[in-house]
Amino acid sequence: MIGELLQDAESRMRGAIASLESDLAGYRTSRASPQLVEKLEVEMYGQIMNLIQMAVISVPEPQQLAIRPYDANAISAVERAIMKSNLGLMPNNDGKVIRLNLPRLTEERRRDLSKLVGRRVEDAKVAVRNVRRDILNDLREFKNESLVTEDEFFKGQDDLQALTDKYVNEIDDLGKQKEKEIMEV
């Protein structure tokens, strides 16, 4: 019974880590990355889709992204989506491929990105702590309903805390790694 709760906690905490990794991949570093634009929402034929679903995104040069839509008619919709986004990039289009030239990051922009990473890391930690709180409440209910002994309750509580510490440390490591990547010139 407690084992099932801990498995649930671990899968939910892993979900918080996966979400963090996905979000951090979108933060720009000193080199171009397709993750920067693949989640951009593009409106085409009355439907809203992520850019990754409607185009091939490649990195022909370290400071450039090339976007080749599957449908040639989608080029203008993709350009509009890029200009509406807060990326601050101007698309260049040759009729088949959209090229995005990424300027070098300034020191000020690097610091701003680093702060955003810190906020996102803190949000992930809060998510992990919320999972801990929920599971701890379930453990208390089990103890109050005499479904588990007091020893089992305390052992489950210790295991839950160890699991929480493990994932919080992993989140810290991911955040430090991304901040280091951003500050690298």
Backbone as JSON, one array per atom type, in Angstrom:
{
  "sequence": "MIGELLQDAESRMRGAIASLESDLAGYRTSRASPQLVEKLEVEMYGQIMNLIQMAVISVPEPQQLAIRPYDANAISAVERAIMKSNLGLMPNNDGKVIRLNLPRLTEERRRDLSKLVGRRVEDAKVAVRNVRRDILNDLREFKNESLVTEDEFFKGQDDLQALTDKYVNEIDDLGKQKEKEIMEV",
  "N": [[0.83, -1.19, 0.0], [1.85, 1.3, 0.9], [4.03, 1.26, -0.7], [2.87, 1.5, -3.22], [1.95, 4.13, -3.07], [4.4, 5.47, -2.91], [5.48, 4.79, -5.38], [3.69, 6.13, -7.04], [4.24, 8.74, -6.23], [6.9, 8.94, -7.11], [6.61, 8.69, -9.9], [5.11, 10.99, -10.45], [6.9, 12.97, -9.62], [8.98, 12.5, -11.4], [7.66, 13.35, -13.66], [7.56, 16.11, -13.17], [10.26, 16.7, -13.43], [10.67, 16.01, -16.12], [9.05, 17.9, -17.36], [10.4, 20.24, -16.6], [12.89, 19.82, -17.89], [12.04, 19.93, -20.54], [11.1, 22.58, -20.7], [13.45, 24.01, -20.11], [15.0, 23.39, -22.3], [14.04, 25.05, -24.22], [15.11, 27.52, -23.62], [17.32, 29.92, -24.77], [20.68, 29.45, -25.63], [24.18, 29.93, -26.27], [24.24, 28.81, -28.76], [22.34, 27.78, -31.66], [19.24, 26.03, -31.4], [16.84, 23.6, -32.21], [14.75, 23.3, -30.38], [14.13, 25.78, -29.54], [12.16, 26.88, -31.17], [10.33, 24.87, -31.75], [7.96, 24.46, -30.28], [6.4, 26.59, -30.9], [3.28, 28.06, -31.56], [1.36, 27.75, -34.41], [-1.02, 29.12, -36.53], [-2.97, 27.62, -38.9], [-5.05, 27.07, -41.59], [-7.27, 27.41, -39.91], [-6.66, 25.87, -37.75], [-4.69, 25.32, -34.82], [-1.38, 24.55, -34.46], [1.64, 23.02, -33.23], [4.84, 24.13, -34.28], [6.69, 22.11, -34.82], [5.11, 20.04, -35.71], [4.46, 20.71, -38.25], [6.66, 21.28, -39.81], [10.1, 20.82, -40.8], [12.81, 21.29, -38.74], [16.0, 22.53, -38.73], [19.56, 22.89, -38.02], [21.63, 24.57, -39.74], [23.92, 26.15, -39.39], [25.9, 27.25, -36.57], [24.67, 29.57, -35.48], [22.18, 29.73, -36.64], [18.86, 28.84, -37.62], [16.99, 26.67, -39.69], [13.89, 26.43, -41.18], [11.74, 24.31, -42.7], [8.73, 24.11, -44.01], [6.29, 21.48, -44.35], [4.18, 21.9, -46.02], [4.13, 24.17, -48.58], [2.48, 26.38, -48.61], [2.32, 27.12, -46.01], [4.29, 28.81, -45.22], [3.93, 31.64, -44.86], [2.22, 31.66, -42.64], [3.85, 30.5, -40.7], [5.88, 32.4, -40.55], [4.4, 34.59, -39.54], [3.77, 33.56, -37.0], [6.3, 33.39, -35.86], [7.05, 36.07, -35.78], [5.1, 37.07, -34.04], [5.79, 35.84, -31.69], [7.77, 36.02, -28.66], [10.42, 35.91, -29.27], [12.06, 37.66, -30.58], [13.16, 37.54, -33.12], [13.84, 37.9, -36.61], [12.35, 36.55, -39.38], [13.76, 35.2, -42.41], [12.85, 34.52, -45.68], [12.94, 32.32, -48.42], [11.04, 31.38, -50.08], [10.84, 28.63, -49.89], [12.22, 27.83, -47.64], [12.53, 28.99, -44.32], [14.73, 31.09, -42.72], [16.31, 31.68, -39.66], [18.32, 33.91, -38.17], [20.3, 33.92, -35.41], [21.18, 36.33, -33.13], [24.13, 37.04, -31.21], [24.09, 36.57, -27.69], [23.72, 39.18, -25.32], [25.46, 40.29, -22.36], [23.67, 41.24, -20.46], [21.24, 40.1, -21.31], [21.86, 37.44, -20.97], [22.01, 37.32, -18.18], [19.33, 37.89, -17.56], [18.07, 35.64, -18.73], [19.19, 33.7, -17.12], [18.0, 34.31, -14.69], [15.36, 33.7, -15.34], [15.61, 30.95, -15.69], [16.22, 30.24, -13.07], [13.79, 30.86, -11.81], [12.1, 29.03, -13.06], [13.24, 26.64, -12.23], [12.72, 26.81, -9.49], [9.92, 26.66, -9.57], [9.64, 23.99, -10.39], [10.69, 22.69, -8.18], [8.77, 23.37, -6.29], [6.6, 21.98, -7.36], [7.46, 19.33, -6.94], [7.56, 19.32, -4.16], [4.87, 19.7, -3.61], [3.82, 17.28, -4.48], [5.01, 15.64, -2.55], [3.67, 16.63, -0.27], [0.99, 15.89, -0.86], [1.18, 13.05, -0.92], [2.08, 12.58, 1.63], [-0.14, 13.41, 3.11], [-1.91, 11.39, 2.31], [-0.62, 9.2, 3.48], [-0.91, 9.88, 6.19], [-3.69, 9.67, 6.41], [-3.98, 6.91, 6.0], [-2.7, 6.02, 8.31], [-4.34, 7.12, 10.31], [-6.68, 5.75, 9.81], [-5.98, 3.3, 10.59], [-4.81, 1.59, 8.74], [-2.18, 1.24, 8.27], [0.69, 0.54, 10.28], [2.24, 2.45, 12.96], [5.0, 2.37, 12.75], [5.33, 1.63, 10.06], [4.23, 3.88, 8.9], [6.1, 5.91, 9.65], [8.39, 4.9, 8.41], [7.57, 5.0, 5.73], [7.26, 7.75, 5.53], [9.91, 8.6, 5.84], [11.06, 7.39, 3.56], [9.68, 8.74, 1.58], [10.62, 11.34, 1.99], [13.31, 10.97, 1.34], [13.08, 10.37, -1.36], [12.01, 12.78, -2.27], [14.14, 14.52, -1.68], [16.05, 13.48, -3.43], [14.96, 14.11, -5.98], [14.76, 16.9, -5.82], [17.44, 17.59, -5.64], [18.26, 16.71, -8.16], [16.83, 18.49, -9.76], [18.08, 20.89, -8.98], [20.64, 20.39, -10.03], [20.08, 20.27, -12.8], [19.26, 22.92, -13.2], [21.6, 24.38, -12.53], [23.32, 23.44, -14.47], [22.09, 24.39, -16.82], [22.18, 27.17, -16.39], [24.94, 27.53, -16.4], [25.45, 26.86, -19.05], [24.08, 28.93, -20.36], [25.49, 31.21, -19.51], [27.91, 30.8, -20.64], [30.2, 31.96, -23.04]],
  "CA": [[0.0, 0.0, 0.0], [2.76, 2.45, 0.96], [4.86, 1.12, -1.9], [2.12, 2.06, -4.35], [1.98, 5.58, -2.9], [5.74, 5.94, -3.24], [5.62, 4.68, -6.84], [2.92, 7.24, -7.6], [5.02, 9.96, -5.96], [8.08, 8.96, -7.97], [6.22, 8.97, -11.29], [4.72, 12.4, -10.53], [8.12, 13.77, -9.51], [9.66, 12.35, -12.69], [6.92, 14.22, -14.57], [8.01, 17.49, -12.93], [11.6, 16.79, -14.01], [10.52, 16.0, -17.59], [8.51, 19.21, -17.72], [11.5, 21.19, -16.43], [13.85, 19.61, -18.98], [11.42, 20.42, -21.78], [11.09, 24.04, -20.64], [14.82, 24.53, -20.17], [15.52, 23.2, -23.65], [13.6, 26.19, -25.01], [15.87, 28.73, -23.31], [18.39, 30.1, -25.73], [22.06, 29.52, -25.17], [25.04, 30.56, -27.26], [24.11, 28.16, -30.07], [20.96, 27.56, -32.1], [18.67, 24.74, -31.04], [15.47, 23.5, -32.72], [13.78, 23.41, -29.28], [13.8, 27.19, -29.38], [10.94, 27.22, -31.91], [9.45, 23.75, -32.09], [6.65, 24.55, -29.59], [5.67, 27.77, -31.37], [1.95, 27.74, -32.07], [1.12, 28.32, -35.73], [-2.41, 28.95, -36.96], [-3.01, 27.28, -40.32], [-6.35, 26.5, -41.97], [-8.19, 27.46, -38.77], [-6.16, 24.98, -36.69], [-3.45, 25.75, -34.17], [-0.47, 23.41, -34.31], [3.02, 23.35, -32.91], [5.67, 24.21, -35.48], [7.35, 20.81, -35.04], [4.16, 19.17, -36.39], [4.22, 21.13, -39.63], [7.89, 21.66, -40.5], [11.38, 20.25, -40.4], [13.65, 22.36, -38.18], [17.39, 22.08, -38.7], [20.57, 23.87, -37.62], [22.7, 24.51, -40.74], [25.08, 26.84, -38.84], [25.73, 27.39, -35.11], [23.82, 30.71, -35.11], [21.07, 29.83, -37.58], [17.87, 27.78, -37.72], [16.3, 26.6, -40.97], [12.57, 25.83, -41.02], [11.18, 23.93, -44.0], [7.37, 23.59, -43.81], [5.88, 20.38, -45.23], [3.27, 22.53, -46.98], [4.71, 25.45, -48.98], [1.52, 27.44, -48.3], [2.39, 27.42, -44.58], [5.42, 29.71, -44.94], [3.5, 32.93, -44.31], [1.68, 31.42, -41.3], [4.99, 30.26, -39.81], [6.52, 33.71, -40.36], [3.56, 35.37, -38.62], [3.91, 33.0, -35.65], [7.64, 33.76, -35.35], [7.05, 37.51, -35.48], [4.23, 37.29, -32.88], [6.42, 35.27, -30.5], [8.65, 36.94, -27.96], [11.8, 35.49, -29.54], [12.83, 38.8, -31.07], [13.88, 37.13, -34.32], [13.22, 38.28, -37.87], [12.51, 35.45, -40.34], [14.11, 35.44, -43.81], [12.23, 33.42, -46.39], [13.29, 32.26, -49.85], [9.93, 30.72, -50.76], [10.77, 27.24, -49.47], [12.84, 27.68, -46.32], [12.62, 30.18, -43.48], [15.98, 31.08, -41.96], [16.34, 32.56, -38.49], [19.67, 34.18, -37.72], [20.27, 34.23, -33.99], [22.28, 37.2, -32.72], [24.82, 36.66, -29.98], [23.45, 37.07, -26.47], [24.46, 40.18, -24.55], [25.64, 39.91, -20.95], [22.41, 41.56, -19.76], [20.25, 39.09, -21.71], [22.28, 36.19, -20.32], [21.58, 37.4, -16.78], [17.87, 37.76, -17.56], [17.76, 34.23, -18.99], [19.6, 32.96, -15.94], [16.94, 34.54, -13.69], [14.19, 32.91, -15.77], [15.92, 29.55, -15.38], [16.07, 30.11, -11.63], [12.35, 30.84, -11.48], [11.53, 27.77, -13.55], [13.76, 25.6, -11.33], [11.96, 26.92, -8.24], [8.58, 26.11, -9.84], [9.75, 22.53, -10.41], [10.86, 22.25, -6.78], [7.45, 23.5, -5.66], [5.79, 20.85, -7.85], [7.91, 18.12, -6.24], [7.12, 19.44, -2.75], [3.41, 19.5, -3.59], [3.63, 15.82, -4.56], [5.35, 15.13, -1.22], [2.58, 16.99, 0.64], [-0.17, 15.05, -1.17], [1.44, 11.66, -0.51], [2.15, 12.59, 3.1], [-1.53, 13.45, 3.57], [-2.46, 10.04, 2.12], [-0.02, 8.35, 4.52], [-1.58, 10.21, 7.46], [-5.04, 9.07, 6.38], [-3.81, 5.47, 6.22], [-2.34, 5.81, 9.72], [-5.53, 7.43, 11.11], [-7.68, 4.69, 9.58], [-5.31, 2.07, 11.06], [-4.46, 0.72, 7.61], [-0.75, 0.98, 8.41], [1.17, 0.73, 11.65], [2.98, 3.69, 13.14], [6.34, 2.14, 12.21], [5.22, 1.69, 8.59], [3.99, 5.29, 8.56], [7.35, 6.66, 9.75], [9.28, 4.4, 7.37], [7.06, 5.57, 4.49], [7.56, 9.18, 5.57], [11.35, 8.73, 5.57], [11.29, 7.03, 2.16], [9.13, 9.84, 0.78], [11.55, 12.46, 2.1], [14.52, 10.62, 0.58], [12.69, 10.51, -2.76], [11.88, 14.22, -2.52], [15.5, 15.09, -1.7], [16.7, 13.02, -4.66], [14.46, 14.86, -7.13], [15.11, 18.31, -5.64], [18.86, 17.69, -6.02], [18.32, 16.57, -9.62], [16.35, 19.77, -10.29], [19.17, 21.86, -8.78], [21.71, 20.08, -10.98], [19.63, 20.7, -14.12], [19.27, 24.38, -13.22], [22.99, 24.85, -12.55], [23.88, 23.09, -15.78], [21.53, 25.3, -17.83], [22.73, 28.5, -16.14], [26.32, 27.51, -16.87], [25.34, 26.86, -20.51], [23.64, 30.27, -20.78], [26.52, 32.21, -19.22], [29.08, 30.49, -21.48], [30.28, 32.85, -24.21]],
  "C": [[0.88, 1.26, 0.0], [3.66, 2.44, -0.27], [4.18, 1.72, -3.12], [2.11, 3.59, -4.28], [3.34, 6.16, -3.31], [6.01, 5.85, -4.75], [4.88, 5.82, -7.54], [3.68, 8.55, -7.42], [6.2, 10.05, -6.91], [7.7, 9.27, -9.42], [5.79, 10.43, -11.45], [5.93, 13.33, -10.44], [8.94, 13.69, -10.8], [8.98, 13.22, -13.75], [7.33, 15.68, -14.42], [9.39, 17.7, -13.54], [11.51, 16.85, -15.53], [10.0, 17.34, -18.08], [9.6, 20.28, -17.64], [12.5, 21.06, -17.58], [13.32, 20.16, -20.3], [11.43, 21.95, -21.82], [12.49, 24.62, -20.78], [15.42, 24.39, -21.56], [15.14, 24.38, -24.55], [14.34, 27.48, -24.71], [17.11, 28.78, -24.19], [19.75, 30.16, -25.07], [22.89, 30.13, -26.28], [24.97, 29.9, -28.64], [22.64, 27.9, -30.38], [20.51, 26.16, -31.72], [17.23, 24.7, -31.57], [14.41, 23.65, -31.62], [13.35, 24.85, -29.04], [12.46, 27.53, -30.04], [9.95, 26.07, -32.09], [8.09, 23.78, -31.39], [5.87, 25.79, -29.97], [4.33, 27.36, -31.94], [1.69, 28.5, -33.36], [-0.34, 28.07, -36.1], [-2.42, 28.75, -38.47], [-4.33, 26.58, -40.61], [-7.31, 26.41, -40.78], [-7.77, 26.56, -37.62], [-4.9, 25.57, -36.09], [-2.6, 24.51, -33.92], [0.89, 23.91, -33.87], [3.83, 23.28, -34.19], [6.31, 22.86, -35.81], [6.43, 19.86, -35.8], [4.01, 19.53, -37.87], [5.48, 21.52, -40.4], [9.08, 20.87, -39.98], [12.25, 21.41, -39.93], [15.07, 21.82, -38.1], [18.31, 23.24, -38.3], [21.72, 23.8, -38.63], [24.0, 25.17, -40.28], [24.84, 27.04, -37.35], [24.79, 28.52, -34.69], [22.6, 30.83, -36.02], [20.16, 28.6, -37.5], [17.26, 27.84, -39.11], [15.0, 25.84, -40.74], [12.0, 25.57, -42.4], [9.79, 23.32, -43.76], [7.07, 22.46, -44.8], [5.0, 20.92, -46.35], [3.82, 23.92, -47.31], [3.79, 26.63, -48.67], [1.62, 27.89, -46.83], [3.47, 28.44, -44.25], [4.96, 31.03, -44.31], [2.93, 32.76, -42.9], [2.81, 31.21, -40.29], [5.71, 31.59, -39.53], [5.73, 34.57, -39.38], [3.74, 34.89, -37.19], [5.26, 33.39, -35.04], [7.66, 35.23, -34.95], [6.19, 37.83, -34.25], [4.89, 36.81, -31.58], [7.34, 36.3, -29.86], [10.12, 36.58, -28.16], [12.67, 36.66, -30.0], [13.66, 38.47, -32.3], [13.11, 37.55, -35.56], [13.45, 37.16, -38.89], [12.88, 35.94, -41.73], [13.6, 34.25, -44.6], [12.6, 33.49, -47.87], [12.22, 31.54, -50.66], [9.77, 29.26, -50.36], [11.24, 27.04, -48.03], [12.84, 29.03, -45.61], [13.9, 30.05, -42.67], [15.87, 32.1, -40.83], [17.79, 32.7, -38.06], [19.61, 34.64, -36.28], [21.45, 35.12, -33.62], [22.92, 36.67, -31.44], [24.1, 37.28, -28.78], [24.34, 38.11, -25.78], [24.57, 39.69, -23.1], [24.35, 40.14, -20.16], [21.35, 40.51, -20.06], [20.59, 37.74, -21.08], [21.84, 36.18, -18.85], [20.06, 37.25, -16.66], [17.44, 36.31, -17.77], [18.1, 33.38, -17.78], [18.56, 33.11, -14.83], [15.69, 33.74, -14.04], [14.4, 31.43, -15.47], [15.74, 29.31, -13.88], [14.62, 30.03, -11.2], [11.73, 29.5, -11.88], [11.98, 26.59, -12.68], [12.99, 25.63, -10.02], [10.54, 26.39, -8.42], [8.6, 24.58, -9.83], [9.91, 21.98, -9.0], [9.53, 22.31, -6.04], [6.55, 22.34, -6.09], [6.17, 19.56, -7.12], [7.46, 18.16, -4.78], [5.61, 19.25, -2.62], [3.08, 18.01, -3.68], [3.91, 15.21, -3.19], [4.21, 15.41, -0.24], [1.36, 16.1, 0.41], [0.01, 13.62, -0.67], [1.51, 11.57, 1.01], [0.75, 12.64, 3.7], [-2.19, 12.08, 3.44], [-1.9, 9.09, 3.19], [-0.67, 8.61, 5.88], [-2.98, 9.62, 7.53], [-4.96, 7.57, 6.63], [-3.53, 5.18, 7.69], [-3.57, 6.05, 10.6], [-6.61, 6.38, 10.97], [-7.14, 3.32, 9.98], [-5.06, 1.08, 9.93], [-2.98, 0.39, 7.61], [-0.36, 1.21, 9.87], [1.95, 2.04, 11.73], [4.4, 3.55, 12.58], [6.33, 2.23, 10.69], [5.02, 3.13, 8.13], [5.3, 6.07, 8.57], [8.37, 6.2, 8.71], [8.86, 4.98, 6.01], [7.37, 7.06, 4.4], [9.04, 9.42, 5.26], [11.68, 8.43, 4.11], [10.81, 8.14, 1.23], [10.07, 11.05, 0.82], [12.83, 12.2, 1.31], [14.25, 10.78, -0.92], [12.6, 11.99, -3.15], [13.26, 14.86, -2.62], [16.23, 14.72, -2.99], [16.27, 13.88, -5.85], [14.75, 16.36, -7.02], [16.57, 18.53, -6.03], [19.03, 17.59, -7.53], [17.87, 17.86, -10.3], [17.43, 20.84, -10.15], [20.28, 21.65, -9.8], [21.33, 20.53, -12.39], [19.69, 22.22, -14.25], [20.69, 24.94, -13.31], [23.63, 24.59, -13.92], [23.38, 24.07, -16.85], [22.07, 26.72, -17.63], [24.17, 28.59, -16.63], [26.35, 27.59, -18.41], [24.99, 28.26, -21.03], [24.76, 31.28, -20.6], [27.79, 31.99, -20.04], [29.07, 31.36, -22.73], [30.77, 32.09, -25.42]]
}
